[in-house]
């Protein structure tokens, strides 16, 4: 996953599946969701990101990763 912020254009891009071709996109009030052919979410783009969140959206980025092991009950 890659997160980029372009302050000049106030655009945030969250790339979830790098290199996956985008075949469809929907725009929900300035939040664009890009889909692959099998309808997986490839990326999310946020237009006017600084206006929708805060002036510098990446300044509060928390890179904590939470992974939980699946517990299989028998």
Phi and psi in degrees as a GROMACS rama.xvg file:
@    title "Ramachandran Plot"
@    xaxis  label "Phi"
@    yaxis  label "Psi"
@TYPE xy
-131.723  134.302  UNK-2
-118.092  125.859  UNK-3
-127.065  146.656  UNK-4
-130.608  127.996  UNK-5
-106.937  100.488  UNK-6
-67.1675  -28.4128  UNK-7
-63.7991  -38.786  UNK-8
-105.393  0.62334  UNK-9
51.1985  52.4076  UNK-10
-124.608  128.531  UNK-11
-110.961  135.333  UNK-12
-125.326  128.29  UNK-13
-114.475  105.807  UNK-14
-92.1354  116.202  UNK-15
-93.8285  -42.41  UNK-16
-122.204  90.7389  UNK-17
-59.796  138.299  UNK-18
80.5605  -5.80234  UNK-19
-77.3234  128.345  UNK-20
-63.5875  139.269  UNK-21
-94.9393  124.904  UNK-22
-112.896  -13.6297  UNK-23
-154.475  148.47  UNK-24
-140.251  144.552  UNK-25
-124.622  145.427  UNK-26
-113.49  115.661  UNK-27
-113.347  92.7737  UNK-28
50.1035  47.9241  UNK-29
88.7323  4.02362  UNK-30
-112.597  113.961  UNK-31
-104.26  126.702  UNK-32
-109.649  122.997  UNK-33
-101.369  134.288  UNK-34
-118.064  150.427  UNK-35
-85.8513  177.525  UNK-36
-60.108  -35.1734  UNK-37
-91.9977  19.796  UNK-38
68.8276  21.4641  UNK-39
-78.0043  147.29  UNK-40
-78.0657  119.689  UNK-41
-91.8287  -41.9276  UNK-42
-156.858  158.939  UNK-43
-129.456  125.977  UNK-44
-112.839  137.184  UNK-45
-118.916  112.147  UNK-46
-79.8558  146.615  UNK-47
53.3469  43.7594  UNK-48
-58.5078  -41.7469  UNK-49
-67.0013  -29.6321  UNK-50
-77.7379  -28.37  UNK-51
-86.4823  -22.0352  UNK-52
-121.356  -85.2856  UNK-53
-151.509  170.429  UNK-54
-53.8501  -45.1719  UNK-55
-122.346  90.7614  UNK-56
-56.9431  -29.4386  UNK-57
-80.9332  -9.08722  UNK-58
-65.9619  -24.6763  UNK-59
-105.465  15.6084  UNK-60
-62.8012  126.761  UNK-61
-110.121  114.639  UNK-62
-91.5914  22.4642  UNK-63
-64.415  134.7  UNK-64
-117.484  126.287  UNK-65
-110.956  120.994  UNK-66
-125.393  127.396  UNK-67
-112.263  132.946  UNK-68
-76.0261  134.392  UNK-69
-72.9839  132.882  UNK-70
-106.265  120.457  UNK-71
-99.0108  123.176  UNK-72
-95.3889  137.237  UNK-73
